[in-house]
Amino acid sequence: MSDLTLATPARQFRGPLSKVVENQLERHRLLTSDPLLRMAFVRVVLGVSESKLNALIKSGELGPVIRLGKNGHRKIRSSVLERFVEGSQNGS
């Protein structure tokens, strides 16, 4: 019962706000199904230094990186990291 999205049945909303509610639920589902990872976690998983990670990001080799907030904290989707790891294992 750790995943509430699996425990709750699909609902059909009606009324003037139905589209808004459905869009918010879909957005929530997308965000929780493919979480954003911190760069520190990505560095540990890849076993690289901060400068090497920055080089991978700058070259575009790692994949799309998301910037959040006014300080531009960088995050990467878990699916992007998984594809990169799988690609690097297959290429080696």
ZIVEN-V443883 format. One line per field, one symbol per residue. ss: DSSP state (a for helix, b for strand, c for the rest). psi: psi as a letter, one per 20 degrees, with the letter a starting at -180 (. if undefined). Layout:
BEGIN
ss: ???
psi: ???
END
This chain:
BEGIN
ss: cccaaaaccccccccccaaaaaaaaaaaaaaaaccbbbaaaaaaaacccaaaaaaaaaaccccccbbbccccbbbbbaaaaaaaaaaaaaac
psi: khohhhhpqpqoqqrhjghggggggggggghhhmqpqqhgggggghkrrhhgghghghijhhappppqrhikppqqqhhggggggghhhhi.
END
